[in-house]
Amino acid sequence: MLSLADVFLLMLFAAGAAWLWRGHGVRERALALAKQHCARLDVELLDGNVAFRRLAVVRDAKGNRRLARVYGFEFTVTGEQRLTGSIQMFGNHLGRIDLEAHPFHADAQHEGKVVVLNEWRRNHPRPDEQRRVD
């Protein structure tokens, strides 16, 4: 016959197994989001995985403190360097993605377009300056 202590241990084991199962789903979602982010920035996600780093209490976009799973991954821009990144997950929701400082390629459409500040200010006066002129 089961005692109360046996039932408690069984429930504790079941809760731990459920937490690990859910964590696996969160890791898969973090991997998909990291792949999308790397593709958007035109960098290559290395090894095709994210690794659980820690549980942490971090601030979300609204400034509230929440428990987050933090995953780490590696990426490359040049193919020679391995750079690190991290992704914070609040349950199945994305918190933040941070990438180590890395070189990037300028878009061809923005290449060579320099704005000279004095010329821009002459062509775009502030609203308060327009009133004084009138």
Beta strands, then each sheet from edge to edge (+ up, - down):
strand 1: 44-45
strand 2: 51-59
strand 3: 65-76
strand 4: 83-90
strand 5: 93-99
sheet 1: 1+ 3- 2+
sheet 2: 1+ 3- 4+ 5-
end
